[in-house]
């Protein structure tokens, strides 16, 4: 699978300018790709004024469908959305066919009072491109490893004492790729990079993190630091900090499967119940 990262600045609370900007950037992608990733709240920046800027008519979703069809690729990114009396930081996963899925940000960034303006999501989604299963999440979700946890779905299990079950290699993991779209400020760029690496190692998966650059309307600088990381925790992308860039990277399912066969640490992981 080929994934394209778009790391760029955003126009503060200006949907029209951002759509025109991303229109140009997406059209500039000449290499064939399967997935195009945009940052969190890519039409507005990280706005805490959803009562003014949240969409209710699906304008951006319509645009995403057009671009996905044109590029013959899935496009994803999050948008401030109004639904009934609630507002959501909603990720759209839009396929070339026009079919789409959504994920509402689970962990709302209380330090910016996001939890006072938006409603948290309750369910993850698992999508698929070619032979890779993908779990898309949003920004602050990165800090919560239980929510991000890759789970083993056993086809066969062995009973142990105390009612516990031993995992076997007959089964499948919930996902192969963990993806985060973000508006993560430069002042916390170190934990951004370290947490992305940690999620790749502990879940034995590829991790994609796409972040914006530039200063937002609250004078917070963003350095981007968009990354693609392999299941060993190695950075395989070349995107530079503080630079607008478009990078396409190949994710190899065979490499992932071979690594998990020779080092199946996940089979010894503790079971978790989100309850």
C-alpha positions as CSV (number, residue, x, y, z in Angstrom):
1,X,0.0,0.0,0.0
2,X,1.2,3.5,-0.8
3,X,0.4,6.3,1.6
4,X,0.9,10.0,0.9
5,X,1.4,12.5,3.8
6,X,0.5,16.1,3.3
7,X,2.2,18.3,5.8
8,X,1.3,22.0,5.4
9,X,0.1,25.2,7.2
10,X,-3.6,25.9,7.7
11,X,-5.5,29.1,7.3
12,X,-7.1,29.9,10.7
13,X,-10.8,29.4,10.7
14,X,-11.1,29.8,6.9
15,X,-12.6,26.8,5.2
16,X,-12.6,28.3,1.7
17,X,-8.9,29.1,1.7
18,X,-8.0,25.7,3.2
19,X,-10.1,23.8,0.6
20,X,-8.5,25.8,-2.2
21,X,-5.0,25.1,-0.7
22,X,-5.6,21.4,-0.3
23,X,-7.2,21.2,-3.8
24,X,-3.8,22.5,-5.2
25,X,-1.7,20.2,-3.0
26,X,-3.7,17.1,-3.8
27,X,-3.8,17.9,-7.5
28,X,0.1,18.1,-7.4
29,X,0.4,14.5,-6.4
30,X,1.6,12.8,-9.6
31,X,2.7,9.4,-8.1
32,X,0.0,6.8,-7.8
33,X,-1.1,6.4,-4.2
34,X,-3.7,4.5,-2.2
35,X,-4.2,6.8,0.8
36,X,-3.8,10.6,1.2
37,X,-3.6,11.8,4.8
38,X,-4.5,15.4,5.8
39,X,-4.1,16.9,9.3
40,X,-6.6,17.3,12.1
41,X,-9.3,20.0,11.5
42,X,-7.8,20.7,8.2
43,X,-10.5,23.1,7.1
44,X,-10.2,25.5,10.2
45,X,-7.3,24.7,12.3
46,X,-7.9,23.6,15.9
47,X,-10.8,25.9,16.5
48,X,-12.8,26.0,19.8
49,X,-15.6,27.9,18.1
50,X,-17.7,25.0,16.6
51,X,-20.9,27.0,17.1
52,X,-19.5,29.3,14.4
53,X,-17.3,27.1,12.2
54,X,-18.6,23.5,12.5
55,X,-20.2,22.1,9.4
56,X,-23.7,20.7,9.3
57,X,-24.3,20.4,5.6
58,X,-21.5,18.1,4.5
59,X,-19.7,20.6,2.3
60,X,-16.2,19.2,3.0
61,X,-17.4,15.6,2.8
62,X,-18.8,16.4,-0.7
63,X,-15.4,17.8,-1.7
64,X,-13.5,14.8,-0.2
65,X,-15.7,12.5,-2.3
66,X,-14.8,14.5,-5.5
67,X,-11.0,14.4,-4.7
68,X,-11.0,10.8,-3.8
69,X,-12.7,9.9,-7.1
70,X,-10.3,12.1,-9.0
71,X,-7.1,10.6,-7.4
72,X,-8.5,7.1,-7.2
73,X,-7.3,7.0,-3.6
74,X,-8.8,7.1,-0.1
75,X,-8.5,10.6,1.6
76,X,-8.7,11.1,5.3
77,X,-8.5,14.0,7.8
78,X,-10.7,15.5,10.5
79,X,-13.2,18.4,10.4
80,X,-15.3,20.2,13.0
81,X,-18.9,18.9,12.5
82,X,-22.3,19.8,14.0
83,X,-24.8,17.1,14.5
84,X,-28.0,17.8,16.4
85,X,-27.0,19.7,19.5
86,X,-23.5,18.3,19.6
87,X,-20.2,19.1,18.0
88,X,-17.6,16.5,17.0
89,X,-14.0,16.5,15.9
90,X,-14.8,14.0,13.1
91,X,-12.4,12.1,10.9
92,X,-13.7,11.2,7.5
93,X,-12.4,8.2,5.7
94,X,-13.5,8.6,2.1
95,X,-13.1,6.0,-0.6
96,X,-12.9,6.6,-4.4
97,X,-16.3,4.9,-4.7
98,X,-17.9,7.6,-2.6
99,X,-18.4,5.2,0.4
100,X,-17.1,6.7,3.6
101,X,-16.7,6.0,7.3
102,X,-16.3,8.3,10.3
103,X,-14.5,8.3,13.6
104,X,-15.2,10.9,16.3
105,X,-12.2,11.9,18.5
106,X,-12.4,9.9,21.7
107,X,-9.9,11.9,23.9
108,X,-10.7,15.6,23.9
109,X,-7.8,17.9,24.8
110,X,-8.9,19.5,28.0
111,X,-5.9,21.9,28.2
112,X,-7.4,23.7,25.2
113,X,-11.0,23.2,26.6
114,X,-11.8,20.9,23.7
115,X,-13.9,18.8,26.1
116,X,-16.1,21.9,26.8
117,X,-17.0,22.4,23.2
118,X,-17.0,18.9,21.6
119,X,-18.6,15.6,22.4
120,X,-16.3,12.5,22.6
121,X,-16.6,9.6,20.3
122,X,-17.3,6.1,21.6
123,X,-16.2,3.7,18.9
124,X,-13.1,3.1,16.8
125,X,-13.3,2.1,13.2
126,X,-11.1,-0.4,11.3
127,X,-10.8,0.2,7.6
128,X,-8.9,-1.7,4.9
129,X,-6.9,-0.8,1.8
130,X,-5.7,-3.7,-0.2
131,X,-4.3,-6.2,2.3
132,X,-3.7,-3.8,5.2
133,X,-6.2,-3.1,8.0
134,X,-6.0,0.5,9.3
135,X,-7.1,2.1,12.6
136,X,-7.4,5.9,12.2
137,X,-7.3,8.1,15.3
138,X,-6.9,11.8,16.2
139,X,-4.1,13.7,17.9
140,X,-4.6,13.5,21.7
141,X,-5.7,9.9,21.3
142,X,-2.0,9.2,20.8
143,X,-1.4,9.6,24.6
144,X,-3.7,6.8,25.5
145,X,-2.2,3.3,24.7
146,X,-5.2,1.3,25.9
147,X,-7.5,3.0,23.3
148,X,-4.8,2.5,20.6
149,X,-4.1,-1.1,21.6
150,X,-3.9,-3.7,18.8
151,X,-6.0,-6.8,19.8
152,X,-5.4,-10.4,18.8
153,X,-8.5,-12.2,17.4
154,X,-7.7,-15.9,18.0
155,X,-9.1,-18.5,15.7
156,X,-7.9,-21.2,18.2
157,X,-7.1,-20.8,21.8
158,X,-5.8,-23.1,24.6
159,X,-7.4,-23.0,28.0
160,X,-5.1,-22.4,31.0
161,X,-5.6,-22.7,34.8
162,X,-7.8,-20.0,36.3
163,X,-10.0,-19.7,33.3
164,X,-7.4,-17.8,31.3
165,X,-6.7,-18.5,27.6
166,X,-3.4,-18.8,25.8
167,X,-3.2,-17.1,22.4
168,X,-2.0,-19.0,19.4
169,X,-0.6,-17.9,16.1
170,X,-3.9,-19.0,14.4
171,X,-5.8,-15.8,14.2
172,X,-5.3,-12.2,13.2
173,X,-4.5,-8.8,14.6
174,X,-7.2,-6.1,14.7
175,X,-5.1,-3.8,12.5
176,X,-1.8,-3.5,10.6
177,X,-1.5,0.3,10.5
178,X,-2.3,2.9,13.2
179,X,-2.9,6.4,11.9
180,X,-3.0,9.7,13.7
181,X,-4.0,13.1,12.2
182,X,-3.0,16.0,14.4
183,X,-2.7,19.7,15.3
184,X,0.2,19.0,17.7
185,X,2.1,22.1,18.8
186,X,5.9,22.3,18.4
187,X,6.4,22.9,22.2
188,X,5.4,19.2,22.6
189,X,7.1,17.8,19.5
190,X,9.4,15.5,21.6
191,X,6.6,13.5,23.1
192,X,4.8,13.5,19.7
193,X,7.7,11.7,18.1
194,X,8.4,9.4,21.1
195,X,4.8,8.3,21.5
196,X,4.4,7.5,17.8
197,X,7.5,5.3,18.0
198,X,6.1,3.6,21.2
199,X,2.8,2.9,19.6
200,X,4.5,1.2,16.7
201,X,6.7,-1.0,18.9
202,X,4.1,-2.0,21.4
203,X,1.4,-2.8,18.8
204,X,3.8,-4.3,16.2
205,X,2.4,-2.3,13.4
206,X,3.1,0.6,11.0
207,X,2.3,4.0,12.5
208,X,1.5,7.1,10.5
209,X,1.4,10.5,12.1
210,X,0.5,13.6,10.0
211,X,0.7,17.0,11.7
212,X,0.4,20.6,10.5
213,X,3.0,23.3,10.4
214,X,2.9,27.0,11.1
215,X,1.3,29.3,13.6
216,X,-2.4,29.0,14.5
217,X,-4.8,31.7,15.6
218,X,-3.7,31.2,19.3
219,X,-0.1,31.9,18.4
220,X,1.0,28.3,18.9
221,X,3.7,27.1,16.5
222,X,3.5,23.7,14.8
223,X,6.6,22.0,13.5
224,X,4.9,19.1,11.7
225,X,7.3,16.3,12.4
226,X,5.0,14.0,10.4
227,X,6.3,10.4,10.5
228,X,5.9,6.9,9.2
229,X,7.3,4.3,11.5
230,X,7.8,0.5,10.9
231,X,6.9,-2.1,13.5
232,X,10.5,-2.2,14.8
233,X,10.1,1.5,15.8
234,X,12.3,2.8,12.9
235,X,11.4,6.0,11.1
236,X,11.0,5.2,7.4
237,X,9.7,8.7,6.2
238,X,11.9,11.6,5.1
239,X,9.5,14.5,5.8
240,X,11.4,17.4,7.4
241,X,10.1,19.5,10.3
242,X,8.7,23.0,9.6
243,X,8.6,22.4,5.9
244,X,5.5,22.0,3.6
245,X,5.9,18.7,2.0
246,X,4.1,15.8,0.2
247,X,5.7,12.4,0.7
248,X,4.6,9.0,-0.6
249,X,5.7,5.9,1.2
250,X,5.2,2.2,0.5
251,X,4.0,0.0,3.4
252,X,5.0,-3.7,2.9
253,X,2.5,-6.2,4.4
254,X,5.0,-9.0,3.9
255,X,7.6,-7.2,6.0
256,X,5.1,-6.7,8.8
257,X,4.0,-10.4,8.8
258,X,7.6,-11.7,8.6
259,X,8.6,-9.5,11.6
260,X,5.7,-10.7,13.7
261,X,6.4,-14.3,13.0
262,X,10.0,-14.1,14.1
263,X,9.2,-11.9,17.1
264,X,5.6,-12.6,18.2
265,X,5.7,-10.6,21.4
266,X,2.1,-9.6,21.0
267,X,1.0,-13.1,21.8
268,X,2.2,-12.7,25.3
269,X,0.4,-9.3,25.9
270,X,-2.0,-8.9,28.7
271,X,-5.7,-9.0,27.8
272,X,-7.5,-5.7,28.2
273,X,-11.2,-5.1,28.6
274,X,-12.3,-1.5,27.9
275,X,-15.5,-2.3,29.9
